[in-house]
Amino acid sequence: MSRLNRWIFLIITALLIILLYSSYGKILSGIHFPNIFGSHYLGPKCEVPQLISSQDQNRNNIPDSIDIVNGARQEVERGTVYDGSYFRGGYPPEGRGACTDVIWRAFKAAGYDLKRMIDEDIKTAPGSYGITGRQPDPTIDFRRVSNLQVFFKRHGQELTTEVIPGDVANLANWQPGDIVVFGPPLEHIAIISDRRSNDGVPEIIHNAGPKASEGNYLLSWNSKITYHFRFIRAEDNKDNRKGRS
Protein backbone atom coordinates (compact mmCIF):
# COMPACT_ATOMS: atom_id res chain seq x y z
CA MET A 1 0.00 0.00 0.00
CA SER A 2 1.41 3.37 -1.02
CA ARG A 3 1.87 6.16 1.50
CA LEU A 4 -0.99 8.13 -0.10
CA ASN A 5 -3.37 5.17 0.06
CA ARG A 6 -2.37 4.54 3.66
CA TRP A 7 -3.26 8.11 4.58
CA ILE A 8 -6.58 7.86 2.75
CA PHE A 9 -7.33 4.63 4.60
CA LEU A 10 -6.50 6.21 7.98
CA ILE A 11 -8.66 9.26 7.26
CA ILE A 12 -11.64 7.14 6.20
CA THR A 13 -11.23 4.96 9.30
CA ALA A 14 -11.12 8.02 11.55
CA LEU A 15 -14.28 9.43 9.93
CA LEU A 16 -16.12 6.12 10.42
CA ILE A 17 -15.13 6.06 14.10
CA ILE A 18 -16.39 9.62 14.54
CA LEU A 19 -19.70 8.74 12.88
CA LEU A 20 -20.14 5.69 15.09
CA TYR A 21 -19.24 7.66 18.17
CA SER A 22 -21.72 10.42 17.39
CA SER A 23 -24.45 7.80 17.09
CA TYR A 24 -23.68 5.76 20.16
CA GLY A 25 -21.37 7.84 22.33
CA LYS A 26 -19.20 4.80 22.99
CA ILE A 27 -17.23 2.59 20.61
CA LEU A 28 -15.44 0.24 22.94
CA SER A 29 -16.30 -1.28 26.28
CA GLY A 30 -13.88 -0.18 28.96
CA ILE A 31 -12.95 3.08 27.22
CA HIS A 32 -15.18 5.76 28.62
CA PHE A 33 -15.60 9.13 26.94
CA PRO A 34 -18.39 11.70 27.13
CA ASN A 35 -20.42 12.22 23.97
CA ILE A 36 -18.58 15.20 22.49
CA PHE A 37 -21.46 15.91 20.14
CA GLY A 38 -23.78 16.65 23.07
CA SER A 39 -27.55 16.59 23.06
CA HIS A 40 -29.53 17.66 20.00
CA TYR A 41 -32.36 18.94 22.24
CA LEU A 42 -33.09 22.58 21.46
CA GLY A 43 -36.16 23.21 23.62
CA PRO A 44 -36.38 25.01 26.98
CA LYS A 45 -34.90 23.38 30.07
CA CYS A 46 -37.03 20.37 30.93
CA GLU A 47 -37.93 20.42 34.62
CA VAL A 48 -38.74 16.90 35.85
CA PRO A 49 -40.18 16.49 39.36
CA GLN A 50 -38.32 14.28 41.80
CA LEU A 51 -40.75 11.58 42.95
CA ILE A 52 -39.20 9.27 45.51
CA SER A 53 -40.16 7.38 48.65
CA SER A 54 -39.24 8.76 52.06
CA GLN A 55 -38.26 5.23 53.12
CA ASP A 56 -35.09 5.39 55.23
CA GLN A 57 -33.56 1.97 55.89
CA ASN A 58 -30.52 3.21 57.80
CA ARG A 59 -32.43 6.00 59.57
CA ASN A 60 -30.01 8.75 58.63
CA ASN A 61 -32.83 11.14 57.64
CA ILE A 62 -31.96 10.74 53.96
CA PRO A 63 -34.36 8.81 51.68
CA ASP A 64 -32.97 5.46 50.55
CA SER A 65 -33.04 6.44 46.88
CA ILE A 66 -30.80 9.44 47.56
CA ASP A 67 -28.53 7.35 49.78
CA ILE A 68 -28.14 4.96 46.85
CA VAL A 69 -27.20 7.82 44.53
CA ASN A 70 -24.75 9.23 47.07
CA GLY A 71 -23.22 5.80 47.62
CA ALA A 72 -22.73 5.32 43.89
CA ARG A 73 -21.26 8.82 43.56
CA GLN A 74 -18.66 7.94 46.19
CA GLU A 75 -17.25 5.49 43.66
CA VAL A 76 -16.70 8.40 41.29
CA GLU A 77 -15.22 10.62 43.99
CA ARG A 78 -12.73 7.98 45.13
CA GLY A 79 -11.79 7.24 41.51
CA THR A 80 -12.55 3.52 41.67
CA VAL A 81 -10.55 1.75 38.96
CA TYR A 82 -12.34 -0.80 36.79
CA ASP A 83 -11.46 -4.34 37.84
CA GLY A 84 -13.78 -7.27 37.20
CA SER A 85 -11.39 -9.84 38.71
CA TYR A 86 -12.50 -12.71 40.92
CA PHE A 87 -11.62 -11.86 44.52
CA ARG A 88 -11.25 -14.43 47.26
CA GLY A 89 -13.87 -13.66 49.87
CA GLY A 90 -16.11 -11.94 47.32
CA TYR A 91 -15.57 -8.27 47.89
CA PRO A 92 -13.02 -6.40 45.78
CA PRO A 93 -10.77 -4.00 47.71
CA GLU A 94 -11.86 -0.39 48.04
CA GLY A 95 -10.88 1.61 44.99
CA ARG A 96 -11.35 -1.31 42.59
CA GLY A 97 -14.44 -2.85 41.06
CA ALA A 98 -16.71 -3.34 38.05
CA CYS A 99 -20.13 -1.97 37.10
CA THR A 100 -21.86 -4.40 39.47
CA ASP A 101 -19.71 -3.23 42.39
CA VAL A 102 -21.18 0.25 42.02
CA ILE A 103 -24.57 -1.32 42.71
CA TRP A 104 -23.88 -3.22 45.93
CA ARG A 105 -21.76 -0.38 47.30
CA ALA A 106 -24.54 2.09 46.55
CA PHE A 107 -27.05 -0.14 48.33
CA LYS A 108 -24.68 -0.58 51.27
CA ALA A 109 -24.69 3.20 51.70
CA ALA A 110 -28.47 3.00 52.13
CA GLY A 111 -28.27 0.19 54.69
CA TYR A 112 -28.84 -2.84 52.45
CA ASP A 113 -26.62 -5.93 52.28
CA LEU A 114 -27.18 -6.76 48.62
CA LYS A 115 -24.73 -9.68 48.62
CA ARG A 116 -26.59 -11.38 51.44
CA MET A 117 -29.97 -10.70 49.84
CA ILE A 118 -28.88 -12.14 46.49
CA ASP A 119 -27.21 -15.19 48.04
CA GLU A 120 -30.39 -15.92 50.01
CA ASP A 121 -32.61 -15.38 46.98
CA ILE A 122 -30.54 -17.83 44.94
CA LYS A 123 -31.07 -20.44 47.67
CA THR A 124 -34.79 -19.64 47.82
CA ALA A 125 -35.42 -19.72 44.06
CA PRO A 126 -32.51 -21.50 42.33
CA GLY A 127 -34.60 -22.17 39.24
CA SER A 128 -34.90 -18.45 38.55
CA TYR A 129 -31.13 -18.06 38.33
CA GLY A 130 -30.34 -20.68 35.69
CA ILE A 131 -26.82 -22.11 35.89
CA THR A 132 -26.08 -19.93 38.93
CA GLY A 133 -28.94 -21.64 40.79
CA ARG A 134 -27.48 -25.05 39.93
CA GLN A 135 -23.90 -24.06 40.73
CA PRO A 136 -23.96 -21.09 43.11
CA ASP A 137 -20.74 -19.32 44.00
CA PRO A 138 -21.31 -16.66 46.70
CA THR A 139 -17.86 -15.24 45.98
CA ILE A 140 -18.96 -13.85 42.61
CA ASP A 141 -22.73 -14.32 42.17
CA PHE A 142 -23.62 -10.86 43.49
CA ARG A 143 -21.16 -9.30 41.01
CA ARG A 144 -22.80 -10.64 37.86
CA VAL A 145 -25.15 -8.45 35.81
CA SER A 146 -27.37 -11.43 34.96
CA ASN A 147 -27.94 -12.27 38.64
CA LEU A 148 -28.63 -8.67 39.61
CA GLN A 149 -31.13 -8.54 36.76
CA VAL A 150 -32.97 -11.60 38.08
CA PHE A 151 -32.95 -10.31 41.65
CA PHE A 152 -34.37 -6.91 40.78
CA LYS A 153 -36.92 -8.46 38.46
CA ARG A 154 -38.11 -10.62 41.36
CA HIS A 155 -38.00 -8.00 44.09
CA GLY A 156 -38.08 -4.63 42.38
CA GLN A 157 -40.54 -2.68 40.29
CA GLU A 158 -40.02 -3.07 36.54
CA LEU A 159 -40.52 0.23 34.73
CA THR A 160 -40.38 1.62 31.22
CA THR A 161 -37.17 1.35 29.19
CA GLU A 162 -38.25 4.18 26.91
CA VAL A 163 -36.48 7.52 27.31
CA ILE A 164 -37.96 10.57 25.56
CA PRO A 165 -35.87 13.76 25.88
CA GLY A 166 -38.00 16.78 26.79
CA ASP A 167 -41.05 14.68 27.75
CA VAL A 168 -41.79 15.31 31.43
CA ALA A 169 -44.41 12.54 31.67
CA ASN A 170 -41.97 9.98 30.35
CA LEU A 171 -38.92 11.22 32.22
CA ALA A 172 -40.80 11.30 35.54
CA ASN A 173 -40.55 7.49 35.37
CA TRP A 174 -36.77 7.82 35.65
CA GLN A 175 -35.94 8.70 39.23
CA PRO A 176 -32.79 8.85 41.38
CA GLY A 177 -31.65 5.46 42.65
CA ASP A 178 -33.31 3.49 39.86
CA ILE A 179 -31.29 0.74 38.20
CA VAL A 180 -30.82 0.50 34.45
CA VAL A 181 -29.57 -2.62 32.65
CA PHE A 182 -28.14 -2.63 29.15
CA GLY A 183 -28.17 -5.79 27.04
CA PRO A 184 -25.75 -7.25 24.47
CA PRO A 185 -23.33 -6.58 22.94
CA LEU A 186 -22.06 -4.51 25.90
CA GLU A 187 -23.99 -5.81 28.91
CA HIS A 188 -23.86 -3.27 31.69
CA ILE A 189 -25.66 -2.00 34.79
CA ALA A 190 -25.81 1.47 36.32
CA ILE A 191 -27.55 3.73 38.85
CA ILE A 192 -29.79 6.59 37.74
CA SER A 193 -28.42 9.88 39.08
CA ASP A 194 -30.31 12.81 40.60
CA ARG A 195 -28.69 15.06 37.99
CA ARG A 196 -30.30 15.71 34.62
CA SER A 197 -29.21 17.35 31.40
CA ASN A 198 -31.12 20.27 29.85
CA ASP A 199 -33.45 17.86 28.03
CA GLY A 200 -34.47 16.23 31.33
CA VAL A 201 -32.69 12.93 30.65
CA PRO A 202 -30.97 11.75 33.85
CA GLU A 203 -27.28 11.02 34.06
CA ILE A 204 -26.07 7.59 35.15
CA ILE A 205 -23.41 6.59 37.66
CA HIS A 206 -21.43 3.53 36.65
CA ASN A 207 -18.03 1.99 36.10
CA ALA A 208 -17.21 1.13 32.50
CA GLY A 209 -13.51 1.87 32.89
CA PRO A 210 -11.00 3.15 33.26
CA LYS A 211 -12.67 4.58 36.39
CA ALA A 212 -16.17 5.04 37.79
CA SER A 213 -17.91 8.07 36.32
CA GLU A 214 -21.15 10.03 36.19
CA GLY A 215 -22.48 11.52 32.98
CA ASN A 216 -24.98 11.65 30.13
CA TYR A 217 -24.68 8.06 28.95
CA LEU A 218 -28.21 6.73 29.33
CA LEU A 219 -28.92 7.19 25.62
CA SER A 220 -25.38 6.89 24.32
CA TRP A 221 -24.37 3.48 25.62
CA ASN A 222 -23.71 1.15 22.71
CA SER A 223 -26.38 -1.35 23.76
CA LYS A 224 -30.14 -1.27 24.12
CA ILE A 225 -31.73 -0.61 27.51
CA THR A 226 -33.26 -3.97 28.42
CA TYR A 227 -34.48 -3.32 31.98
CA HIS A 228 -35.27 -0.43 34.29
CA PHE A 229 -35.91 -1.28 37.93
CA ARG A 230 -36.87 0.55 41.10
CA PHE A 231 -36.09 -1.28 44.33
CA ILE A 232 -37.30 1.45 46.67
CA ARG A 233 -40.92 1.71 45.61
CA ALA A 234 -42.64 4.97 46.48
CA GLU A 235 -45.93 3.17 47.11
CA ASP A 236 -44.26 1.07 49.83
CA ASN A 237 -44.34 4.18 52.00
CA LYS A 238 -47.84 5.14 53.13
CA ASP A 239 -46.90 8.80 53.41
CA ASN A 240 -45.56 9.14 49.88
CA ARG A 241 -47.34 7.59 46.92
CA LYS A 242 -46.41 10.23 44.34
CA GLY A 243 -43.72 8.07 42.74
CA ARG A 244 -46.03 5.26 41.71
CA SER A 245 -45.64 4.54 37.99
C-alpha positions in Angstrom: 0.0 0.0 0.0 1.4 3.4 -1.0 1.9 6.2 1.5 -1.0 8.1 -0.1 -3.4 5.2 0.1 -2.4 4.5 3.7 -3.3 8.1 4.6 -6.6 7.9 2.8 -7.3 4.6 4.6 -6.5 6.2 8.0 -8.7 9.3 7.3 -11.6 7.1 6.2 -11.2 5.0 9.3 -11.1 8.0 11.6 -14.3 9.4 9.9 -16.1 6.1 10.4 -15.1 6.1 14.1 -16.4 9.6 14.5 -19.7 8.7 12.9 -20.1 5.7 15.1 -19.2 7.7 18.2 -21.7 10.4 17.4 -24.4 7.8 17.1 -23.7 5.8 20.2 -21.4 7.8 22.3 -19.2 4.8 23.0 -17.2 2.6 20.6 -15.4 0.2 22.9 -16.3 -1.3 26.3 -13.9 -0.2 29.0 -13.0 3.1 27.2 -15.2 5.8 28.6 -15.6 9.1 26.9 -18.4 11.7 27.1 -20.4 12.2 24.0 -18.6 15.2 22.5 -21.5 15.9 20.1 -23.8 16.7 23.1 -27.5 16.6 23.1 -29.5 17.7 20.0 -32.4 18.9 22.2 -33.1 22.6 21.5 -36.2 23.2 23.6 -36.4 25.0 27.0 -34.9 23.4 30.1 -37.0 20.4 30.9 -37.9 20.4 34.6 -38.7 16.9 35.8 -40.2 16.5 39.4 -38.3 14.3 41.8 -40.8 11.6 43.0 -39.2 9.3 45.5 -40.2 7.4 48.6 -39.2 8.8 52.1 -38.3 5.2 53.1 -35.1 5.4 55.2 -33.6 2.0 55.9 -30.5 3.2 57.8 -32.4 6.0 59.6 -30.0 8.8 58.6 -32.8 11.1 57.6 -32.0 10.7 54.0 -34.4 8.8 51.7 -33.0 5.5 50.5 -33.0 6.4 46.9 -30.8 9.4 47.6 -28.5 7.3 49.8 -28.1 5.0 46.8 -27.2 7.8 44.5 -24.8 9.2 47.1 -23.2 5.8 47.6 -22.7 5.3 43.9 -21.3 8.8 43.6 -18.7 7.9 46.2 -17.2 5.5 43.7 -16.7 8.4 41.3 -15.2 10.6 44.0 -12.7 8.0 45.1 -11.8 7.2 41.5 -12.6 3.5 41.7 -10.5 1.8 39.0 -12.3 -0.8 36.8 -11.5 -4.3 37.8 -13.8 -7.3 37.2 -11.4 -9.8 38.7 -12.5 -12.7 40.9 -11.6 -11.9 44.5 -11.2 -14.4 47.3 -13.9 -13.7 49.9 -16.1 -11.9 47.3 -15.6 -8.3 47.9 -13.0 -6.4 45.8 -10.8 -4.0 47.7 -11.9 -0.4 48.0 -10.9 1.6 45.0 -11.3 -1.3 42.6 -14.4 -2.8 41.1 -16.7 -3.3 38.1 -20.1 -2.0 37.1 -21.9 -4.4 39.5 -19.7 -3.2 42.4 -21.2 0.3 42.0 -24.6 -1.3 42.7 -23.9 -3.2 45.9 -21.8 -0.4 47.3 -24.5 2.1 46.5 -27.0 -0.1 48.3 -24.7 -0.6 51.3 -24.7 3.2 51.7 -28.5 3.0 52.1 -28.3 0.2 54.7 -28.8 -2.8 52.4 -26.6 -5.9 52.3 -27.2 -6.8 48.6 -24.7 -9.7 48.6 -26.6 -11.4 51.4 -30.0 -10.7 49.8 -28.9 -12.1 46.5 -27.2 -15.2 48.0 -30.4 -15.9 50.0 -32.6 -15.4 47.0 -30.5 -17.8 44.9 -31.1 -20.4 47.7 -34.8 -19.6 47.8 -35.4 -19.7 44.1 -32.5 -21.5 42.3 -34.6 -22.2 39.2 -34.9 -18.5 38.6 -31.1 -18.1 38.3 -30.3 -20.7 35.7 -26.8 -22.1 35.9 -26.1 -19.9 38.9 -28.9 -21.6 40.8 -27.5 -25.0 39.9 -23.9 -24.1 40.7 -24.0 -21.1 43.1 -20.7 -19.3 44.0 -21.3 -16.7 46.7 -17.9 -15.2 46.0 -19.0 -13.8 42.6 -22.7 -14.3 42.2 -23.6 -10.9 43.5 -21.2 -9.3 41.0 -22.8 -10.6 37.9 -25.2 -8.5 35.8 -27.4 -11.4 35.0 -27.9 -12.3 38.6 -28.6 -8.7 39.6 -31.1 -8.5 36.8 -33.0 -11.6 38.1 -32.9 -10.3 41.7 -34.4 -6.9 40.8 -36.9 -8.5 38.5 -38.1 -10.6 41.4 -38.0 -8.0 44.1 -38.1 -4.6 42.4 -40.5 -2.7 40.3 -40.0 -3.1 36.5 -40.5 0.2 34.7 -40.4 1.6 31.2 -37.2 1.3 29.2 -38.2 4.2 26.9 -36.5 7.5 27.3 -38.0 10.6 25.6 -35.9 13.8 25.9 -38.0 16.8 26.8 -41.0 14.7 27.7 -41.8 15.3 31.4 -44.4 12.5 31.7 -42.0 10.0 30.3 -38.9 11.2 32.2 -40.8 11.3 35.5 -40.6 7.5 35.4 -36.8 7.8 35.6 -35.9 8.7 39.2 -32.8 8.8 41.4 -31.6 5.5 42.7 -33.3 3.5 39.9 -31.3 0.7 38.2 -30.8 0.5 34.5 -29.6 -2.6 32.7 -28.1 -2.6 29.1 -28.2 -5.8 27.0 -25.8 -7.3 24.5 -23.3 -6.6 22.9 -22.1 -4.5 25.9 -24.0 -5.8 28.9 -23.9 -3.3 31.7 -25.7 -2.0 34.8 -25.8 1.5 36.3 -27.6 3.7 38.8 -29.8 6.6 37.7 -28.4 9.9 39.1 -30.3 12.8 40.6 -28.7 15.1 38.0 -30.3 15.7 34.6 -29.2 17.3 31.4 -31.1 20.3 29.9 -33.5 17.9 28.0 -34.5 16.2 31.3 -32.7 12.9 30.7 -31.0 11.7 33.8 -27.3 11.0 34.1 -26.1 7.6 35.1 -23.4 6.6 37.7 -21.4 3.5 36.7 -18.0 2.0 36.1 -17.2 1.1 32.5 -13.5 1.9 32.9 -11.0 3.1 33.3 -12.7 4.6 36.4 -16.2 5.0 37.8 -17.9 8.1 36.3 -21.2 10.0 36.2 -22.5 11.5 33.0 -25.0 11.6 30.1 -24.7 8.1 28.9 -28.2 6.7 29.3 -28.9 7.2 25.6 -25.4 6.9 24.3 -24.4 3.5 25.6 -23.7 1.1 22.7 -26.4 -1.4 23.8 -30.1 -1.3 24.1 -31.7 -0.6 27.5 -33.3 -4.0 28.4 -34.5 -3.3 32.0 -35.3 -0.4 34.3 -35.9 -1.3 37.9 -36.9 0.5 41.1 -36.1 -1.3 44.3 -37.3 1.5 46.7 -40.9 1.7 45.6 -42.6 5.0 46.5 -45.9 3.2 47.1 -44.3 1.1 49.8 -44.3 4.2 52.0 -47.8 5.1 53.1 -46.9 8.8 53.4 -45.6 9.1 49.9 -47.3 7.6 46.9 -46.4 10.2 44.3 -43.7 8.1 42.7 -46.0 5.3 41.7 -45.6 4.5 38.0 
